[in-house]
Amino acid sequence: MGRSLAAISTSACLLLALSACTADKNTNAESATATSAQHQTLRIAAAANLSDVLPNIIDSYQTDSNISNQDNLDIEVTYASSGKLYAQIKAGAPYDIFLSANQEFPAKLADESISDNTDKNNKSASPFTYTRGQLALYSVTEPLNDFTPASLLDAFTSASFTGDSKVSIANPELAPYGASAKAYLQSQKMYDKLHAQKSLIQAENIGQAFQYAHTGSVDYGFVAQSQLVAIKAKPEQFITLPKASYPAILQDGIVVNNTVPAAAFTKYLRSDAGQQYFAQAGYLPIQ
């Protein structure tokens, strides 16, 4: 009888211990789930020309939404040429949003998503236009305050513009600003001449094209107007090219990973608050 009571007592203790362990595991699991739900990371792949304006928009979004890095959302941004980011996404890079400097790459992702039967979450993702860029010519070595598009042709064909003179543009194959710069030079009958005399210095993206011009490594650089606004460039250092003189730089984005944070941020990007930052940074309004 004593042995039976002891056995029952031992079994009861074991059951209580197991129950306690199970409860602890459940509590830990619930705690881990809550922590996971509380802390999320929004990963944005952004065209290089956005490096001056997007941080301000993100700060404003976090303030308006009462979000901080200690709260439930971290926002990480990778800046590169649109073509390079597109290739990374195709290779499986874990971005949630892709903000391109053109419309082509987001449209390709949308088409490929529709045709990919394994990507069931993003079949409804559609590109959206979030801003329109402006193209400018920039120089820290040659005064541009008296320049016009007509005199630009004279400058690039003058005797003083020798084989040692250099002009930077972003890679037209990867960077939409580079493609627009190439189209502008072709419309002015200058591209082939500059290319033949090896005066064109091709940068990987618009950020690098700007750096070449900003450091005086080249005589002129075709850059984004927003970059000049960001550094408060002097009027004699740049000329804003007429928007009708090159293909419109309509910048589209697309949600790559359809999450609540991704949808909320892209909505803010297109809101009046977000668009105000673009306007202040030297972008043109979207229709």
Secondary structure, 3 states (H helix, E strand, C coil): CHHHHHHHHHHHHHHHHHHHHHHHHHHHHHHHHHHHHHCEEEEEEEEHHHHHCHHHHHHHHHHHCCCCCCCCEEEEEEEECHHHHHHHHHCCCCCCEEECCCCHHHHHHHHHHHHCCCCCCCCCCCCEEEEEECEEEECCCCCCCCCCHHHHHHHHHCCCCCCCCCEEEECCCCCHHHHHHHHHHHHCCCHHHHHHCCCEEEECCHHHHHHHHHCCCCCEEEEEHHHHHHHCCCHHHEEECCHHHCCCEEEEEEECCCCHHHHHHHHHHCCHHHHHHHHHCCCECCC
